[in-house]
């Protein structure tokens, strides 16, 4: 599979935090959601990808290019929305687009106008007059108006209302429909990631603890409720976070498809119940595990 982004053994050390060693690939035409608690290393990883900070070691290839040899070409083909939006506050939305257009080879002023219209952002408004949601929309309009092949977003929906969040997510989903463009989005709002992502990567304490296709992930991770004595010790050994509940006991498995047939008899008797998990459950499982 053709990867638009490739990270190998990335490491960055700070006094009280270390990112490493991060390795992952993002296939062309897909959306990857990067999930983790605050301080997990999501922003550090993204800043390294954007060459805003330097890694201590490891390799990053984007479009099979590296920043040390092809930074201008790489950034020409990336749309980036950071966690905070920085603009000239007293300039208008129209002026902002004209200013930014000078830095991109393939700026499309018609696409910028179309996106502003879709987002209901007046070109005559000054940036300081825009709400937080409108500022994020403006950032995304800028990110998409130079025909990027890859969009990288760091917590873009944090603090936005559900309506604005849904609009942004639907736009990102449409962005990848031609199968040639990809999105990397980091967030601690797992509902947003679940809605659009094809791949999920979990970061906890500066480490990738899991990366997988979303559908495969949710098919394998399940909560198993079971009555005492109905499951063998070999099955229970594969469960994590076993706790006592009203039904009996409950544990989490990450290998449901492998043990499904062995649980079938208990399910038929009513001694075992299988419950879907969400992306939050998986994250909490890793965080509690430490």
MOFENVEN-V7126 format. One record per residue. N is the residue number from 0. RES is the residue in one small letter. SS is DSSP state (hx for helix, st for strand, lp for the rest). NEAR is the number of other C-alpha atoms within 8 Angstrom. D_FIRST is the distance of its C-alpha to the first C-alpha in Angstrom with 1 decimal. Layout:
<<N | RES | SS | NEAR | D_FIRST> <N | RES | SS | NEAR | D_FIRST>>
//
This chain:
<<0 | x | lp | 3 | 0.0> <1 | x | lp | 5 | 3.8> <2 | x | st | 10 | 6.2> <3 | x | st | 13 | 9.6> <4 | x | st | 12 | 11.5> <5 | x | st | 12 | 11.8> <6 | x | st | 13 | 15.0> <7 | x | st | 11 | 16.5> <8 | x | st | 11 | 19.9> <9 | x | st | 16 | 21.4> <10 | x | st | 13 | 25.1> <11 | x | st | 11 | 27.9> <12 | x | st | 8 | 31.4> <13 | x | lp | 6 | 34.2> <14 | x | lp | 5 | 37.6> <15 | x | lp | 4 | 37.0> <16 | x | lp | 8 | 33.2> <17 | x | st | 11 | 30.3> <18 | x | st | 15 | 26.6> <19 | x | st | 10 | 24.6> <20 | x | st | 10 | 22.6> <21 | x | st | 12 | 19.7> <22 | x | st | 10 | 16.1> <23 | x | st | 8 | 13.1> <24 | x | st | 9 | 9.8> <25 | x | st | 13 | 9.5> <26 | x | st | 11 | 6.5> <27 | x | lp | 11 | 8.0> <28 | x | lp | 11 | 10.4> <29 | x | lp | 14 | 11.2> <30 | x | st | 15 | 14.3> <31 | x | st | 13 | 14.7> <32 | x | st | 14 | 18.3> <33 | x | st | 13 | 19.9> <34 | x | st | 15 | 23.0> <35 | x | lp | 13 | 25.9> <36 | x | lp | 8 | 29.7> <37 | x | lp | 6 | 31.4> <38 | x | lp | 6 | 31.3> <39 | x | lp | 11 | 28.1> <40 | x | lp | 14 | 26.5> <41 | x | hx | 13 | 24.4> <42 | x | hx | 8 | 26.4> <43 | x | hx | 9 | 26.5> <44 | x | hx | 9 | 22.7> <45 | x | hx | 10 | 22.4> <46 | x | hx | 10 | 25.4> <47 | x | hx | 11 | 23.7> <48 | x | hx | 8 | 20.6> <49 | x | lp | 8 | 23.2> <50 | x | lp | 8 | 25.1> <51 | x | lp | 7 | 28.1> <52 | x | lp | 8 | 28.7> <53 | x | lp | 7 | 27.8> <54 | x | lp | 9 | 26.2> <55 | x | lp | 8 | 28.3> <56 | x | st | 8 | 25.5> <57 | x | st | 11 | 21.7> <58 | x | st | 8 | 19.1> <59 | x | st | 12 | 17.4> <60 | x | st | 11 | 15.1> <61 | x | st | 10 | 14.6> <62 | x | lp | 8 | 13.3> <63 | x | lp | 7 | 13.3> <64 | x | st | 9 | 17.0> <65 | x | lp | 11 | 19.5> <66 | x | hx | 11 | 22.5> <67 | x | hx | 5 | 25.0> <68 | x | hx | 6 | 24.3> <69 | x | hx | 9 | 23.0> <70 | x | hx | 9 | 24.1> <71 | x | hx | 7 | 25.6> <72 | x | hx | 7 | 22.7> <73 | x | hx | 13 | 20.4> <74 | x | hx | 9 | 23.0> <75 | x | hx | 11 | 23.6> <76 | x | lp | 11 | 20.1> <77 | x | st | 12 | 20.3> <78 | x | st | 15 | 22.5> <79 | x | st | 9 | 24.0> <80 | x | st | 14 | 26.4> <81 | x | lp | 9 | 28.1> <82 | x | lp | 8 | 30.1> <83 | x | lp | 4 | 33.3> <84 | x | lp | 9 | 34.0> <85 | x | lp | 4 | 36.1> <86 | x | lp | 6 | 38.0> <87 | x | lp | 7 | 41.3> <88 | x | lp | 7 | 43.2> <89 | x | lp | 7 | 46.0> <90 | x | lp | 9 | 43.9> <91 | x | st | 11 | 43.0> <92 | x | hx | 13 | 39.6> <93 | x | hx | 8 | 40.1> <94 | x | hx | 8 | 41.0> <95 | x | hx | 11 | 38.0> <96 | x | hx | 11 | 35.6> <97 | x | hx | 8 | 37.5> <98 | x | hx | 7 | 37.5> <99 | x | hx | 9 | 33.8> <100 | x | hx | 9 | 33.0> <101 | x | lp | 7 | 34.4> <102 | x | lp | 5 | 31.5> <103 | x | lp | 9 | 28.7> <104 | x | lp | 7 | 28.3> <105 | x | lp | 7 | 27.0> <106 | x | lp | 9 | 29.2> <107 | x | lp | 9 | 30.0> <108 | x | hx | 8 | 33.4> <109 | x | hx | 6 | 33.3> <110 | x | hx | 8 | 30.2> <111 | x | hx | 13 | 31.9> <112 | x | hx | 8 | 35.0> <113 | x | hx | 8 | 33.2> <114 | x | hx | 9 | 31.5> <115 | x | hx | 13 | 34.8> <116 | x | hx | 9 | 36.5> <117 | x | hx | 7 | 34.0> <118 | x | hx | 8 | 34.5> <119 | x | lp | 6 | 38.2> <120 | x | lp | 10 | 38.7> <121 | x | lp | 8 | 41.7> <122 | x | lp | 8 | 41.3> <123 | x | lp | 7 | 44.8> <124 | x | lp | 10 | 44.4> <125 | x | st | 11 | 44.4> <126 | x | hx | 13 | 41.5> <127 | x | hx | 6 | 44.0> <128 | x | hx | 6 | 44.9> <129 | x | lp | 10 | 41.4> <130 | x | lp | 6 | 40.7> <131 | x | hx | 7 | 37.8> <132 | x | hx | 10 | 35.8> <133 | x | hx | 10 | 36.6> <134 | x | hx | 11 | 35.7> <135 | x | hx | 12 | 32.2> <136 | x | hx | 10 | 31.9> <137 | x | hx | 11 | 33.1> <138 | x | hx | 10 | 30.5> <139 | x | hx | 11 | 27.8> <140 | x | hx | 11 | 29.4> <141 | x | hx | 12 | 29.4> <142 | x | hx | 13 | 25.8> <143 | x | hx | 11 | 24.7> <144 | x | lp | 12 | 27.3> <145 | x | lp | 15 | 25.8> <146 | x | lp | 9 | 22.6> <147 | x | lp | 13 | 20.1> <148 | x | lp | 10 | 16.4> <149 | x | st | 12 | 16.2> <150 | x | st | 14 | 19.0> <151 | x | st | 12 | 20.1> <152 | x | st | 13 | 22.9> <153 | x | st | 13 | 25.2> <154 | x | lp | 11 | 27.3> <155 | x | lp | 12 | 27.8> <156 | x | lp | 9 | 29.5> <157 | x | lp | 7 | 31.9> <158 | x | lp | 4 | 35.4> <159 | x | lp | 9 | 34.7> <160 | x | lp | 7 | 36.3> <161 | x | hx | 6 | 34.4> <162 | x | hx | 6 | 34.8> <163 | x | hx | 9 | 33.3> <164 | x | hx | 11 | 30.4> <165 | x | hx | 8 | 29.6> <166 | x | hx | 8 | 29.8> <167 | x | hx | 10 | 27.4> <168 | x | hx | 11 | 24.8> <169 | x | hx | 9 | 25.0> <170 | x | hx | 8 | 24.6> <171 | x | hx | 10 | 21.4> <172 | x | hx | 10 | 20.0> <173 | x | hx | 7 | 21.0> <174 | x | hx | 9 | 19.5> <175 | x | lp | 14 | 15.9> <176 | x | lp | 9 | 16.9> <177 | x | lp | 7 | 15.9> <178 | x | lp | 9 | 12.1> <179 | x | lp | 9 | 12.1> <180 | x | lp | 14 | 13.7> <181 | x | st | 17 | 13.3> <182 | x | st | 13 | 16.0> <183 | x | st | 13 | 16.8> <184 | x | st | 14 | 20.2> <185 | x | st | 13 | 22.5> <186 | x | st | 16 | 25.4> <187 | x | lp | 9 | 27.8> <188 | x | lp | 7 | 28.4> <189 | x | hx | 10 | 26.2> <190 | x | hx | 7 | 27.2> <191 | x | hx | 10 | 25.6> <192 | x | hx | 12 | 22.3> <193 | x | hx | 9 | 22.6> <194 | x | hx | 7 | 23.3> <195 | x | hx | 11 | 20.1> <196 | x | lp | 12 | 17.4> <197 | x | lp | 11 | 14.2> <198 | x | st | 12 | 13.7> <199 | x | st | 14 | 16.8> <200 | x | st | 13 | 17.7> <201 | x | st | 12 | 21.3> <202 | x | st | 16 | 23.3> <203 | x | st | 13 | 26.8> <204 | x | lp | 10 | 29.2> <205 | x | lp | 11 | 26.7> <206 | x | st | 12 | 24.2> <207 | x | st | 11 | 21.0> <208 | x | st | 9 | 22.3> <209 | x | st | 8 | 19.4> <210 | x | st | 10 | 15.9> <211 | x | st | 9 | 14.4> <212 | x | st | 9 | 13.6> <213 | x | hx | 11 | 16.9> <214 | x | hx | 7 | 17.8> <215 | x | hx | 8 | 17.3> <216 | x | hx | 9 | 19.2> <217 | x | hx | 12 | 22.1> <218 | x | hx | 9 | 22.3> <219 | x | hx | 11 | 22.9> <220 | x | lp | 14 | 25.1> <221 | x | st | 14 | 28.5> <222 | x | st | 12 | 32.1> <223 | x | st | 12 | 34.4> <224 | x | st | 13 | 38.1> <225 | x | st | 13 | 40.3> <226 | x | lp | 10 | 44.0> <227 | x | lp | 7 | 45.5> <228 | x | lp | 5 | 45.5> <229 | x | lp | 9 | 43.2> <230 | x | lp | 8 | 40.1> <231 | x | lp | 7 | 40.2> <232 | x | hx | 6 | 39.8> <233 | x | hx | 6 | 36.6> <234 | x | hx | 9 | 34.9> <235 | x | hx | 8 | 36.5> <236 | x | lp | 6 | 35.3> <237 | x | lp | 7 | 31.7> <238 | x | lp | 11 | 32.8> <239 | x | st | 7 | 33.0> <240 | x | st | 8 | 35.5> <241 | x | st | 9 | 38.0> <242 | x | st | 7 | 40.8> <243 | x | st | 7 | 43.8> <244 | x | lp | 7 | 43.8> <245 | x | lp | 5 | 46.3> <246 | x | lp | 7 | 44.5> <247 | x | lp | 10 | 44.6> <248 | x | st | 13 | 41.7> <249 | x | st | 13 | 38.2> <250 | x | st | 12 | 35.1> <251 | x | st | 12 | 31.4> <252 | x | st | 13 | 28.9> <253 | x | lp | 8 | 25.2> <254 | x | lp | 8 | 25.0> <255 | x | hx | 11 | 26.6> <256 | x | hx | 7 | 24.8> <257 | x | hx | 6 | 25.9> <258 | x | hx | 9 | 29.5> <259 | x | hx | 8 | 29.9> <260 | x | hx | 7 | 32.0> <261 | x | hx | 6 | 34.2> <262 | x | hx | 9 | 35.0> <263 | x | hx | 8 | 35.8> <264 | x | hx | 8 | 39.5> <265 | x | hx | 10 | 40.1> <266 | x | hx | 11 | 38.5> <267 | x | hx | 8 | 40.8> <268 | x | hx | 7 | 43.8> <269 | x | lp | 7 | 43.1> <270 | x | lp | 10 | 42.8> <271 | x | st | 14 | 39.1> <272 | x | st | 9 | 37.4> <273 | x | st | 9 | 33.7> <274 | x | st | 8 | 32.7> <275 | x | st | 8 | 29.5> <276 | x | lp | 11 | 28.6> <277 | x | lp | 7 | 27.3> <278 | x | hx | 10 | 25.1> <279 | x | hx | 8 | 28.5> <280 | x | hx | 8 | 29.6> <281 | x | hx | 10 | 26.6> <282 | x | hx | 11 | 27.1> <283 | x | hx | 8 | 30.9> <284 | x | hx | 9 | 30.2> <285 | x | hx | 10 | 28.5> <286 | x | hx | 8 | 31.1> <287 | x | hx | 6 | 34.0> <288 | x | hx | 5 | 32.6> <289 | x | lp | 4 | 32.6>>
//
